[in-house]
Amino acid sequence: MGVPLFKELRRTYGFDEVAIVPGEVTINPSMAVTDFGLGDHVFSIPVLASAMDAVVSPAFATTMHEAGGLGVLNLEGIYTRYPDPYSILEELTSAPQEEVTSMLQRVYSEDVKEELIGECVHQVKKTGAICAVSITPQNTKRFSPMAVEAGADVVVVQSTVTTARHMSRSYRGLVFSDLRHSIKVPVLVGNCVTYGASLELMETGIDGVLVGVGPGAACTTREVVGVGVPQVSATLECAAARDEYFKRTGKYVVVITDGGIRTGGDLCKSFVCGADAVMLGTPFAQSEEAPGRGYNWGMANSHPELPRGTRIKVGTKGSLESILFGPTSITDGTQNLMGALRVGMGMCGAYTVRDLHKAEMVVAPSIKTEGKHFQGLA
């Protein structure tokens, strides 16, 4: 007698389980174009810095702009809760590990000051940088008009899991189609990991989706609630939704892989999976310019009832320039990420990031260990 099937599990893949197949034609890496478009904005590198307080301050957003990418500022972080956020950073980075979560909960219980929203946006805009801000869904209707009025160029609506259909007891929750019509700047929404959820979000008229639930180095969502999909499979599904939506409507919605990317190899695999850009947190927290002073913490670390993050010591590894562009003497792929992308594009014969979408990928569970015996002995 056979055992009845309750539910069938599908196989999913993370970065360490797959490999990129080189192309039949190769090009010189100098010929690779890494531009990324979002609305009327064009960035020379397809990289966003995550809206984490230890990563993006107003000053870091400007530095990221000067590097050719986009820094996303957390509008519900310490920069909008405290007139002197840097003294708070000093407290958070010097606290003992066993006390830091309760300290984060206390620090983030302070109300957001509306006047500081405009001030933070102005700090970014006065340097000539493009300003992107991140807001949770429950505060988007309140804070996004203030931010856009102050000059914000991009609004990111972000929570651990975001869907187009959210049920609550409130009279009328956040409706993305209404938001898209009320503010005249590109709107990115995240995070999601499935074809259906991302397609429904795209159908509301948004401009981009962020992909990833729980892969970040400082996030503990997968341990706390068991929810998440490995990034390779998640990106493939959301990219398929983008292509389907483009076929139906002619509108191209960008897909941004957010979290879990540590090396140039992970970054290249994200693009082969269909990403148009990537969002990085901890790699930038390791930069000399990051406000976290060698630390990073999860965006849900401060939740008052169910923290889903932790403070991690990541160290300071080098300048933002060396992390993105080199030169470097580091051989583990954690620096000169854009150099790695260009070399990867060259090996696949990809002139653009969209060309890289066409590269073949294979399941390769031994990709990191095959022939690497002596590396483990070093």
N, C-alpha and C positions, 0 to 999 in steps of 0.2 A: 504494500500500500504506500503510495507516494505521499509526501508531505505537501499539503496545500501551501501555495505561495501567498504570503500576506502582502508583501510589496517587493518589487524588484529594484535593486540598486544599480545605477549606471556608473561606469568608471569615469573618474575625473582626474585631471593631471595638474601638477604644480611645476614650477620652473625646473626643478632638479630631475624631473622624469622625462624631459623631452630635449630634442636637439634640432638645430636648424641644418637643413641640407644645403650645401653650397650650390650655386647656380651653374648652368652650363656655359654661361658667359660671365666674365668678371669685368669690373671697371676699376679705374684708379680711385681710391677713396676721396681724393680731392675733387672729383666730379660729382660726389653725392651732395644733394641739397636736402637740408634738414628742416626747412621752413614748416611752420605750423600756423594755420589760419583759424581765427575765432571771431566771427562777425566781421567787422571792418579791420580788425587788428591782425597783423602778421608778426610772428615771432621767429627769430632766426634759429632757435632750438626748440624742440617739441617737449619742453619740460616745465612743469609747474612745481613750486615749492609748497608743501602741505601747510594747511592752516592750523599749525600747532604753535603754541606760544613760545616753545623753546626753539622753534625754527624761524618763523616769520614775525619780525617786528616791522614797524614802518621803515626803519633804516634798511633792514634786510630786503624788504620788497623793492626798494630802490636799487640795491646791489644786484638783485636777481634780474631786474629790468635791464640794467647796464650789461649783464652777461648775455642778454638775448632771450631770456625766459620770462616767466610770470610768477611772482610770489603772491600767495593768497593769505590775506590777513584775517584772523579770527575776530569777528566783531563782537563775540561774546567772551572774549578772553581777558587777560589782565590789563591789556592796553586800553580797553574801554571801561574797565571797572575801577581803575586806580589812576589818579593824576601822576603818581610816580611809580610806574610799573617795574622799574628796574630795581627798586629796593625790595619789591615782592619777589622778583627773580632771584635776588641774593638769598632771601629766606628759603625759597624752594630748592635751590641748588646746594645749600649748605645743611639742610635738615637731615638727620639720620634716616636711613631707609625705612626703619620700622615706624617712623612718625610721619613720613611724607604724605601718605594717602589722606590721613585725617587733616593734615595741614592744607592739602589741595582742596578738600571738601570745604574747609572753612574759607579759604581764599576765594573760591569761586561761588560762594554763597552771597558775596557782596553784589548789589544790584549793578547792572550796566548803566553807565551815565550817558544819557543821550547826547550831551554836549561833547563828550569824548569821542563819539562816533565820527562826527564831523571833523574834529581835530585830527584824528588818526588819518582819515582820508586826505585831509589837507596836507599833512606831513608827507604823504606819498606823492600827491599831485604836484606840490610846489617844486619837486625835483625834476618834473617832466616825465615821471614814470607812469605807466599804465597801472591803475589801481583795481585789484580784485579783492572782494570781501566775501567771507563765508558766514552764513547764518543758519541756525537750526530751523526746521520747518515751523515750529510753534512760534517763533519770533520773526519770521520773514515778513509778514504783512505789516508789522510794526516798524522794523528796522530798515528794510530795503529801500523804502522811499527816502528816508533820511540820508542813507548812504549815497544813493544816486543823486539826490539834490546837492550833496556836498561834492560830487564829482566822481564817484565810483564808476568804473568803466565796465566791470563784470561782476555779476552776483552769482555766488555759489550757494545753493541750498543743500545742506549736507547733514546727514545723521547716519547712524550705524547701518540702518536699512531704510530706504525710502521707496515708496510705491506711489503710483498715481491714484490708487484707491485705498485711502486710509480711513478706517472707521473709528469714530470717537463720539462722545456725548456732546461735543460742542455744537452750536447751532450751524455754523458753517466753517469748516476748516480751510486749510490752504488748498486752493485750486490752481494748479500750475498754468493752465490756459489763461485764467484771469490775471495771474502775476505777469505772464509774458506780455499781455496787452497793456498792463498798467505801468511797467517800467521799460524804457526803450534802450536797454542794454542787453548784451548776451546773458543768458541764464543757463548755468550748469547745475545739474541735479545729481545727487548720489546719496548713498551708495547702493548699487544693485549688482546682481551676479547672474541673472537668468535672462533668457531670450524674451519670455513673456513680459516680465516686469519692465525691462528696458524698452521694449517696443511700445508698451502702454505709456511710458513716460515720454517717449519721442512723439507720440500722437497728441500730446498736450501742447506741442509747439516749442518745446525747449531747444536749446542749441547744443547741448552736450550732456553726456552721462559719465559719471565716475564709477569705476568698476572695482569692487573689492570689499569683502566683509571679513574683517579679522586678520588679514595677513601682515599688518604692520608690526615692526619689531617691539613697539611699546604697547600694543593692543592685546588684551586678554579675552576678547569676546568669545573666541572659539573654546577657551577653557571654561569660561563662566556659564555660557548658555549653549555651547555646542553647535553654534550656527556659523556657516561659512562654506564657500566653494573654492577650491584651489584656483589660483589666478590664471593659469593657462586656459582651463576649461571655461572659467567665467568670462574671460576676455573674448574667447572664440564665440560664445553665445551672444554676447552683447554686440559684437561686430556683425554677426549674422543678422541681428535685428536692425542694425544701422543700414545694412545693404538692402534689406527688405523694405524698410521705410523709404529709402532713397528711390528704389524702384517704383514704389507706389506714388510718391509725391514730388520727386525731384529735389527734395531738401536733404542736404547732407548734414547729419548730426554727428559731432565728433565724439569719439570714444576715448576715455582717458583711464588707463590702468593705474589704480591708486593703492600702493602698499605692497610690501613683500619684495621690492626690487632692491637688491644690495649691490650687484655687480653689473658691469657692462654686458655680460652674457644675459642676465635677467632682463635688462633693458631691451636688448635686441630681440629676445624671444617675445616680449610684450608686443613689439611692432609686427613681428611675423604673425602673431595671433590676431592682428587686426587693429591694434591701438593706433590712434592718431597722435597721442601724446601720453606722457607718463607723469604721475605726481609722486614726488619723493619727499620723505620726511627725515628719517634717521640719517641717510647719507649727507644731508645738508646740516643736520644738527651737529655733525662732526666737523663742520667748517669753522675757521677762525672767526668768521663774521657772524655766526649764529648767536642769538641772545642767550641760549641755554647753557653756555659755558661748559660744554662737554657732557651735558645731560639732555635727555628727552623724556617726555611722559605722554601717555595715551590721552586722546581727546575725551574719552569717557572715564578717565581716571578719577575725576572729581565728582562723579555721580553721587548724590547724597545717600542713596539707598543700595545701589548695586554697582560699585566701581568695576569698570571693564577695561582697565589699563594699569600700567605700572610705570614708575620712574626707572629708567635705565641709564647707566653710565656708559656713554658711547665714546668718550674721549674726544680730543681735538686732533684731527688727522692732517689738516692742511687748509690752505685757502680755498675759497669757493672756486677760484680760477683753476687751481690744480685738480680739484674734484671733477670739475666739468671738462676742462680742456688740457690739463697737464701743463708742462711736462711732469712726469712722475717716474720714480724708481720703484714704485709699488707694483708687484707682479700678480696680485690676487684679483685684479679687475675692479677694485673699488675706487680708482681714480682715473681721470681722463675718460669719463663716460662718453663724451661726444666723440672722442677719437675712436673708442670702441664701436660706437654706432656707425661711424663712417667706414671703418674697416669691415664691419659686418655687412653693410650695404654693398661695399665693393665686392666682397666674396660672393654675394648673391646676385650681383649684376643689377642692383637697384639704384636708379638715379634719384628717386624720391622715396619718402616714407610710404606712400601708397603703393609704389612698386614693391616695397619690402613685404607688403601684405600678401603678395603672390608667391613668396618663397615657400618651399616645402618644409614641413616639420615632421619628425618621426618620434615615436615613443622610444625612449632610450634610457632605461633605468640605471645603466652603468656609465652614463656619460661623464659623471664626475669622478669615477673611481677606476675606470679602465686604464691600466698601465701606469697608475699614479702611486704605486707602492712606496717609493722613496720620498714622495712629498709628505706622506704621513709620518715619516721618521725624522723629518727636519726639526 
